[in-house]
């Protein structure tokens, strides 16, 4: 916090040195009151880590009307009144006042450097200016507004991250990223506030009261945004219920996996070992973390379809399967995919990897007989891992094979049953060697189903426009 206060004092000093004439008690006073009233109506941030208000509209207006110093006086005064009214702890109030100073003064200095007038020329002589004269100053204002929001949000996110022991990016993403488009769009209302001030800044006391009309659109906007913020909270509650529902489904799928393996002591832990091996191979290939998780999930669920009753007698049969029984057994990958498809987040890589984990490189596998790169990468990895586990565990008719014999079989069927590149990576993998050679180490790597990445819900996307962003009354932020 000390650093922010020091920067605020330094910027205030610079603003003092370049200050303009005193705008008068009326101008300063009415904007301070307006800003204070907006501070009183602050809303909680979506992440619950602070609050935000629409006071930035008045602060930006004061900045482009009076310059960085007198605009800073308005911002600091209204914010200080808000802190006192809210009885904020001294350290938090000091930080909020300091970060408001830094954000406002920095943004107005940027505005002036880019050629913005005090007040903007296009607000005074709009009807007599051309687009070429208006656009540069308007762009200077929008750049200043963006600077304000970035400085304000980064400082607040940093303070929250320190107190909550979270990353700055995580806090900023939760509280700011999704409404940044709204903030930039809403900042144009600051131009309306400034225009109304100029329009009614006469010597007649009664005419000055016309400036109070500025509260009409702000109050209306606040009411709309509050309703939309409530709607966003409902979306968040629905997401929470959705997460709980999917957690229950994951637990049910895991129970199915355990139930299948309980039917045969020789395959106990098979799916979890295949998942661990698949993760090791995928990691050695340098795949992205999300894809590694998806392949690991698919490996864990690759045999879940065997929970169906028709597979029970086949799994417990000691002798070889008949041709008819084998045809039934070959349907398990499709049955597994059907169960996995019930889980919406497993659509895509997980689902297709489960469906294709018995497809062969030469196209002689099942259920679709596809070949080579047509087979999903996850399915090809699971095929190798499934085979490794089958050969490296004890069976009623033989003992587990050594790593050397396992790799010899993989090499023998390289380019026939298995993807050649995957065989090369597997036989040279230190991790896979240790897993096959040390069952205890392999058991330690077994896992449970991981949550897959959520598909974006419309209410949760980062906003790309002002209107899409009207979900919250959050403006400038405070921890």
C-alpha positions as CSV (number, residue, x, y, z in Angstrom):
1,X,0.0,0.0,0.0
2,X,2.9,2.4,0.8
3,X,4.0,2.3,-2.8
4,X,0.6,3.2,-4.1
5,X,0.4,6.2,-1.6
6,X,3.8,7.4,-2.7
7,X,2.9,7.2,-6.4
8,X,-0.4,9.0,-5.6
9,X,1.5,11.9,-3.9
10,X,4.0,12.1,-6.8
11,X,1.2,12.3,-9.3
12,X,-0.7,14.8,-7.3
13,X,2.4,17.0,-7.2
14,X,2.7,16.8,-11.0
15,X,-1.0,17.6,-11.3
16,X,-0.5,20.7,-9.0
17,X,2.4,21.9,-11.2
18,X,0.2,21.8,-14.4
19,X,-3.0,22.9,-12.7
20,X,-5.4,25.3,-14.4
21,X,-7.4,28.1,-12.8
22,X,-9.8,27.3,-9.9
23,X,-13.2,26.3,-11.6
24,X,-15.2,27.8,-8.8
25,X,-17.0,26.5,-5.8
26,X,-20.2,25.5,-7.7
27,X,-18.4,23.3,-10.2
28,X,-16.2,21.6,-7.7
29,X,-19.0,21.2,-5.1
30,X,-21.8,19.9,-7.3
31,X,-19.5,17.2,-8.9
32,X,-18.2,16.2,-5.4
33,X,-21.8,15.7,-4.2
34,X,-22.7,13.8,-7.4
35,X,-19.7,11.5,-7.0
36,X,-20.4,10.9,-3.3
37,X,-24.0,9.9,-4.0
38,X,-22.8,7.4,-6.6
39,X,-20.3,6.1,-4.1
40,X,-23.2,5.4,-1.7
41,X,-24.8,3.1,-4.3
42,X,-21.7,0.9,-4.8
43,X,-22.3,-2.8,-5.7
44,X,-20.3,-5.9,-4.8
45,X,-17.9,-7.2,-7.4
46,X,-18.8,-10.5,-8.9
47,X,-16.0,-12.4,-7.2
48,X,-17.1,-11.0,-3.8
49,X,-13.7,-9.4,-3.3
50,X,-14.7,-5.8,-3.2
51,X,-17.1,-3.2,-4.5
52,X,-17.6,-0.9,-7.5
53,X,-19.6,2.2,-8.2
54,X,-20.5,4.5,-11.1
55,X,-18.6,7.4,-9.4
56,X,-16.0,7.1,-12.2
57,X,-18.5,8.8,-14.5
58,X,-18.3,12.0,-12.4
59,X,-14.5,11.6,-11.8
60,X,-13.8,11.3,-15.5
61,X,-16.1,14.2,-16.3
62,X,-14.3,16.4,-13.7
63,X,-10.9,15.4,-15.2
64,X,-11.8,16.4,-18.8
65,X,-13.5,19.6,-17.6
66,X,-11.0,20.9,-15.0
67,X,-7.7,19.0,-15.6
68,X,-5.8,16.4,-13.6
69,X,-5.5,18.5,-10.4
70,X,-9.0,19.8,-9.9
71,X,-10.5,16.6,-11.3
72,X,-8.4,14.7,-8.8
73,X,-9.8,17.0,-6.0
74,X,-13.3,16.0,-7.0
75,X,-12.4,12.3,-7.2
76,X,-10.5,12.3,-3.9
77,X,-13.1,14.3,-2.0
78,X,-16.1,12.2,-3.1
79,X,-14.2,9.0,-2.4
80,X,-13.1,10.2,1.0
81,X,-16.7,11.0,1.9
82,X,-17.7,7.6,0.7
83,X,-15.0,5.9,2.8
84,X,-16.1,7.9,5.9
85,X,-19.7,7.1,5.4
86,X,-18.9,3.4,5.0
87,X,-16.7,3.5,8.1
88,X,-13.9,1.7,6.2
89,X,-10.8,0.8,8.2
90,X,-8.1,3.5,7.9
91,X,-5.7,1.3,6.0
92,X,-8.3,0.3,3.4
93,X,-9.7,3.8,3.1
94,X,-6.2,5.2,2.6
95,X,-5.5,2.7,-0.2
96,X,-8.8,3.3,-1.9
97,X,-8.2,7.1,-1.9
98,X,-4.7,6.6,-3.2
99,X,-5.6,4.3,-6.0
100,X,-8.4,6.5,-7.1
101,X,-5.9,9.4,-7.2
102,X,-3.4,7.4,-9.3
103,X,-6.1,6.1,-11.7
104,X,-7.7,9.5,-12.3
105,X,-4.6,11.7,-12.5
106,X,-2.8,9.2,-14.8
107,X,-5.8,8.9,-17.2
108,X,-6.3,12.7,-17.4
109,X,-2.6,13.2,-18.1
110,X,-2.8,10.6,-20.9
111,X,-5.8,12.5,-22.2
112,X,-3.9,15.8,-22.2
113,X,-0.8,14.2,-23.8
114,X,-2.9,12.9,-26.6
115,X,-4.2,16.4,-27.3
116,X,-7.5,16.4,-25.4
117,X,-8.8,19.9,-24.6
118,X,-10.1,21.2,-21.2
119,X,-13.0,21.0,-21.7
120,X,-13.2,18.9,-24.9
121,X,-13.7,21.2,-27.9
122,X,-16.3,18.9,-29.4
123,X,-18.5,19.3,-26.3
124,X,-18.4,23.1,-26.6
125,X,-18.6,23.5,-30.4
126,X,-20.1,20.2,-31.6
127,X,-22.2,21.7,-34.4
128,X,-19.3,23.6,-36.0
129,X,-16.6,20.9,-36.0
130,X,-15.9,18.3,-38.6
131,X,-15.4,14.6,-38.0
132,X,-11.7,15.0,-38.5
133,X,-11.6,17.5,-35.6
134,X,-13.9,15.4,-33.3
135,X,-12.4,11.9,-33.7
136,X,-8.8,12.6,-32.4
137,X,-10.2,14.1,-29.2
138,X,-12.8,11.4,-28.8
139,X,-10.1,8.8,-29.2
140,X,-8.0,10.6,-26.6
141,X,-10.9,10.4,-24.2
142,X,-11.5,6.6,-24.8
143,X,-7.8,5.9,-24.3
144,X,-7.9,7.9,-21.1
145,X,-10.9,5.9,-19.9
146,X,-9.2,2.6,-20.7
147,X,-6.1,3.8,-18.8
148,X,-8.3,4.6,-15.8
149,X,-10.0,1.2,-15.7
150,X,-6.8,-0.7,-16.2
151,X,-4.9,1.2,-13.5
152,X,-7.8,1.1,-11.1
153,X,-8.5,-2.6,-11.6
154,X,-4.9,-3.7,-11.5
155,X,-4.2,-1.9,-8.3
156,X,-7.3,-3.3,-6.6
157,X,-6.7,-6.8,-7.9
158,X,-3.2,-6.6,-6.6
159,X,-4.4,-5.6,-3.1
160,X,-7.1,-8.3,-3.1
161,X,-4.6,-10.9,-4.4
162,X,-2.2,-10.2,-1.5
163,X,-4.9,-10.3,1.2
164,X,-6.6,-13.4,-0.2
165,X,-3.4,-15.2,-1.3
166,X,-4.5,-15.6,-4.9
167,X,-2.9,-14.7,-8.2
168,X,-3.4,-11.1,-9.5
169,X,-4.5,-12.5,-12.9
170,X,-7.1,-14.8,-11.3
171,X,-8.6,-11.9,-9.3
172,X,-8.5,-9.5,-12.3
173,X,-10.1,-12.0,-14.6
174,X,-12.9,-12.7,-12.2
175,X,-13.7,-9.1,-11.3
176,X,-12.7,-7.1,-14.3
177,X,-12.1,-8.9,-17.6
178,X,-15.8,-9.9,-18.1
179,X,-17.0,-6.2,-17.7
180,X,-14.2,-4.3,-19.3
181,X,-16.2,-3.8,-22.4
182,X,-19.1,-2.5,-20.4
183,X,-16.8,-0.1,-18.5
184,X,-15.4,1.4,-21.7
185,X,-18.9,1.8,-23.1
186,X,-20.3,3.2,-19.9
187,X,-17.5,5.8,-19.8
188,X,-19.2,7.6,-22.7
189,X,-21.8,8.7,-20.1
190,X,-19.0,10.8,-18.6
191,X,-19.2,12.9,-21.8
192,X,-22.9,13.4,-21.2
193,X,-22.2,14.5,-17.6
194,X,-19.6,17.0,-18.9
195,X,-21.9,18.3,-21.6
196,X,-24.7,18.9,-19.1
197,X,-22.3,20.7,-16.8
198,X,-21.2,23.0,-19.7
199,X,-24.8,23.4,-20.9
200,X,-26.1,24.7,-17.5
201,X,-22.9,26.4,-16.2
202,X,-24.5,29.9,-16.4
203,X,-24.4,32.7,-13.9
204,X,-28.1,32.3,-13.2
205,X,-28.5,30.1,-10.1
206,X,-31.7,28.7,-11.4
207,X,-30.2,27.7,-14.7
208,X,-27.4,25.9,-12.9
209,X,-30.0,23.7,-11.3
210,X,-30.6,22.2,-14.7
211,X,-27.4,20.3,-14.2
212,X,-29.2,18.1,-11.8
213,X,-30.8,16.5,-14.9
214,X,-27.6,14.5,-15.1
215,X,-28.9,12.3,-12.3
216,X,-31.9,11.1,-14.4
217,X,-29.9,8.9,-16.9
218,X,-27.5,7.8,-14.2
219,X,-30.3,6.7,-11.9
220,X,-32.0,5.0,-14.8
221,X,-28.7,3.2,-15.8
222,X,-28.1,2.2,-12.2
223,X,-31.5,0.6,-12.0
224,X,-31.1,-1.3,-15.2
225,X,-27.6,-2.5,-14.3
226,X,-28.7,-3.6,-10.8
227,X,-31.4,-5.8,-12.4
228,X,-28.8,-7.2,-14.8
229,X,-26.4,-7.8,-11.9
230,X,-29.1,-9.8,-10.2
231,X,-29.6,-11.8,-13.4
232,X,-25.8,-12.5,-13.4
233,X,-26.0,-13.8,-9.9
234,X,-28.8,-16.2,-10.9
235,X,-26.5,-17.4,-13.7
236,X,-23.8,-18.0,-11.2
237,X,-26.2,-20.0,-9.0
238,X,-27.2,-22.1,-11.9
239,X,-23.6,-22.8,-12.7
240,X,-23.1,-23.9,-9.1
241,X,-26.0,-26.3,-9.3
242,X,-24.7,-27.5,-12.7
243,X,-21.3,-28.2,-11.1
244,X,-22.9,-30.2,-8.3
245,X,-24.9,-32.2,-10.8
246,X,-21.8,-33.1,-12.9
247,X,-19.9,-33.9,-9.7
248,X,-22.5,-36.5,-8.8
249,X,-22.3,-37.9,-12.3
250,X,-18.6,-38.2,-12.1
251,X,-18.9,-40.1,-8.8
252,X,-21.4,-42.4,-10.4
253,X,-19.1,-43.1,-13.4
254,X,-16.2,-43.8,-11.0
255,X,-18.5,-46.2,-9.0
256,X,-19.3,-48.0,-12.3
257,X,-15.6,-48.4,-13.0
258,X,-15.0,-49.9,-9.6
259,X,-18.0,-52.2,-10.0
260,X,-16.7,-53.5,-13.3
261,X,-13.3,-54.2,-11.9
262,X,-14.8,-55.9,-8.8
263,X,-16.2,-58.7,-11.0
264,X,-12.7,-59.9,-11.8
265,X,-9.8,-59.7,-9.3
266,X,-7.3,-60.0,-12.1
267,X,-8.5,-56.7,-13.7
268,X,-8.9,-54.8,-10.4
269,X,-7.5,-51.3,-10.9
270,X,-7.1,-51.8,-14.6
271,X,-8.8,-48.6,-15.7
272,X,-6.9,-46.5,-13.2
273,X,-3.6,-48.0,-14.3
274,X,-4.4,-47.4,-18.0
275,X,-5.3,-43.8,-17.1
276,X,-1.9,-43.4,-15.3
277,X,0.0,-44.9,-18.2
278,X,-1.9,-42.8,-20.8
279,X,-1.1,-39.6,-18.8
280,X,2.5,-40.5,-18.7
281,X,2.7,-41.1,-22.5
282,X,0.7,-37.9,-23.2
283,X,3.0,-35.9,-21.0
284,X,6.1,-37.3,-22.6
285,X,4.6,-36.3,-26.0
286,X,4.5,-32.7,-24.7
287,X,0.8,-32.3,-25.1
288,X,-1.1,-29.3,-23.6
289,X,-2.3,-29.8,-20.0
290,X,-5.9,-29.7,-20.9
291,X,-5.5,-32.4,-23.6
292,X,-3.5,-34.6,-21.1
293,X,-6.4,-34.4,-18.6
294,X,-8.9,-35.3,-21.4
295,X,-6.9,-38.3,-22.4
296,X,-6.5,-39.3,-18.8
297,X,-10.3,-39.1,-18.2
298,X,-11.0,-41.1,-21.4
299,X,-8.6,-43.8,-20.3
300,X,-10.3,-44.0,-16.9
301,X,-13.7,-44.4,-18.5
302,X,-12.7,-46.5,-21.6
303,X,-14.3,-49.7,-20.2
304,X,-17.3,-48.1,-18.3
305,X,-19.7,-49.6,-20.9
306,X,-19.0,-53.1,-19.5
307,X,-21.3,-52.2,-16.6
308,X,-24.2,-53.5,-18.8
309,X,-25.6,-56.8,-17.8
310,X,-24.7,-58.6,-21.1
311,X,-21.0,-58.3,-20.3
312,X,-21.1,-59.8,-16.8
313,X,-21.0,-63.5,-17.9
314,X,-18.3,-62.7,-20.5
315,X,-16.1,-61.0,-18.0
316,X,-16.3,-63.9,-15.5
317,X,-15.8,-66.6,-18.2
318,X,-12.6,-68.6,-17.7
319,X,-12.2,-70.0,-21.2
320,X,-12.0,-68.4,-24.6
321,X,-15.1,-66.4,-25.9
322,X,-17.1,-67.9,-28.7
323,X,-17.4,-65.9,-31.9
324,X,-20.9,-64.7,-30.9
325,X,-19.6,-63.7,-27.5
326,X,-16.7,-61.9,-29.0
327,X,-19.1,-59.8,-31.2
328,X,-21.0,-58.8,-28.0
329,X,-17.7,-57.9,-26.2
330,X,-16.7,-55.7,-29.2
331,X,-19.7,-53.5,-28.5
332,X,-18.3,-52.3,-25.2
333,X,-16.4,-49.4,-26.6
334,X,-19.7,-48.1,-28.1
335,X,-21.6,-48.7,-24.9
336,X,-18.8,-46.9,-23.0
337,X,-19.1,-43.9,-25.3
338,X,-22.9,-43.8,-24.9
339,X,-22.5,-43.5,-21.1
340,X,-19.7,-40.9,-21.4
341,X,-21.9,-38.9,-23.7
342,X,-24.3,-38.3,-20.8
343,X,-21.6,-36.0,-19.4
344,X,-21.7,-32.8,-21.4
345,X,-18.2,-31.7,-20.6
346,X,-16.8,-35.0,-22.0
347,X,-18.1,-34.2,-25.5
348,X,-15.2,-34.1,-28.0
349,X,-11.8,-35.6,-27.3
350,X,-12.9,-37.7,-24.3
351,X,-15.9,-39.1,-26.0
352,X,-14.1,-39.9,-29.3
353,X,-11.1,-41.4,-27.4
354,X,-13.4,-43.7,-25.5
355,X,-15.2,-44.8,-28.6
356,X,-12.1,-45.4,-30.6
357,X,-9.7,-47.1,-28.1
358,X,-9.9,-50.4,-30.0
359,X,-9.3,-49.0,-33.4
360,X,-6.0,-50.3,-35.0
361,X,-3.4,-48.4,-36.9
362,X,-3.9,-50.7,-39.9
363,X,-7.7,-50.1,-39.9
364,X,-8.7,-53.6,-38.7
365,X,-10.0,-52.5,-35.3
366,X,-13.5,-51.7,-34.1
367,X,-16.1,-50.2,-34.0
368,X,-15.6,-48.2,-37.2
369,X,-12.4,-49.7,-38.7
370,X,-10.7,-46.3,-39.2
371,X,-7.0,-46.2,-39.6
372,X,-3.9,-44.1,-38.9
373,X,-4.4,-40.4,-38.1
374,X,-8.2,-40.8,-38.5
375,X,-8.1,-42.4,-35.1
376,X,-8.2,-39.8,-32.3
377,X,-4.8,-39.3,-30.6
378,X,-6.3,-40.1,-27.2
379,X,-7.7,-43.4,-28.6
380,X,-4.3,-44.4,-30.0
381,X,-2.6,-43.7,-26.6
382,X,-5.2,-45.7,-24.7
383,X,-4.8,-48.6,-27.1
384,X,-1.1,-48.7,-26.2
385,X,-1.7,-48.2,-22.5
386,X,-4.4,-50.8,-22.4
387,X,-2.1,-53.4,-24.1
388,X,0.8,-52.5,-21.7
389,X,-1.4,-53.1,-18.7
390,X,-2.8,-56.4,-20.0
391,X,0.7,-57.7,-20.6
392,X,2.3,-56.4,-17.4
393,X,-0.3,-57.7,-14.9
394,X,-0.9,-61.3,-13.6
395,X,-3.5,-63.3,-15.4
396,X,-5.0,-66.8,-14.5
397,X,-3.1,-68.3,-17.4
398,X,0.3,-66.5,-17.0
399,X,2.4,-64.2,-14.9
400,X,3.0,-60.6,-15.7
401,X,5.6,-59.9,-18.5
402,X,8.7,-57.9,-17.9
403,X,9.1,-54.4,-19.4
404,X,11.5,-55.8,-22.0
405,X,9.0,-58.4,-23.2
406,X,6.2,-55.8,-23.2
407,X,8.2,-53.4,-25.3
408,X,9.2,-56.3,-27.6
409,X,5.5,-56.9,-28.3
410,X,4.8,-53.2,-28.9
411,X,7.7,-53.0,-31.4
412,X,6.5,-56.2,-33.1
413,X,3.1,-54.7,-33.8
414,X,4.4,-51.2,-34.5
415,X,2.7,-49.8,-37.6
416,X,0.2,-52.7,-37.5
417,X,-1.8,-52.4,-34.3
418,X,-0.1,-49.3,-32.8
419,X,0.8,-45.8,-33.9
420,X,4.6,-46.1,-34.7
421,X,5.4,-42.7,-33.1
422,X,3.6,-43.7,-29.9
423,X,5.5,-47.0,-29.7
424,X,8.8,-45.1,-30.1
425,X,7.8,-42.6,-27.3
426,X,6.6,-45.4,-25.0
427,X,9.6,-47.8,-25.3
428,X,11.9,-44.8,-24.5
429,X,9.8,-43.4,-21.7
430,X,11.6,-43.6,-18.3
431,X,8.2,-43.0,-16.5
432,X,6.5,-45.9,-18.3
433,X,9.4,-48.2,-17.7
434,X,9.2,-47.4,-13.9
435,X,5.4,-47.9,-13.9
436,X,5.7,-51.3,-15.5
437,X,8.7,-52.4,-13.5
438,X,7.4,-51.1,-10.1
439,X,3.6,-51.9,-9.5
440,X,3.8,-49.9,-6.2
441,X,4.9,-46.8,-8.1
442,X,2.2,-47.3,-10.7
443,X,-0.5,-47.6,-8.0
444,X,0.6,-44.3,-6.6
445,X,-0.1,-42.6,-9.9
446,X,-3.7,-43.8,-10.2
447,X,-6.3,-41.1,-10.4
448,X,-9.9,-40.1,-10.4
449,X,-12.0,-38.4,-13.0
450,X,-11.0,-34.8,-13.4
451,X,-13.4,-32.0,-14.2
452,X,-13.2,-31.1,-17.9
453,X,-13.1,-27.5,-19.2
454,X,-16.5,-25.9,-19.1
455,X,-18.0,-24.7,-22.4
456,X,-18.5,-20.9,-22.1
457,X,-22.0,-19.9,-21.0
458,X,-23.3,-16.7,-22.7
459,X,-23.5,-14.9,-19.4
460,X,-19.9,-15.7,-18.4
461,X,-18.0,-14.8,-21.6
462,X,-15.6,-11.9,-21.6
463,X,-17.6,-9.1,-23.0
464,X,-16.9,-7.8,-26.5
465,X,-19.4,-4.9,-26.5
466,X,-21.0,-2.4,-24.2
467,X,-24.5,-3.8,-24.5
468,X,-23.3,-7.4,-24.0
469,X,-21.6,-6.1,-20.9
470,X,-24.6,-4.6,-19.1
471,X,-24.7,-7.2,-16.4
472,X,-23.4,-5.3,-13.4
473,X,-23.3,-1.9,-12.0
474,X,-19.6,-2.3,-11.3
475,X,-17.5,0.6,-12.4
476,X,-14.3,1.8,-10.6
477,X,-13.4,-0.9,-8.0
478,X,-12.4,-0.9,-4.4
479,X,-11.3,-3.9,-2.2
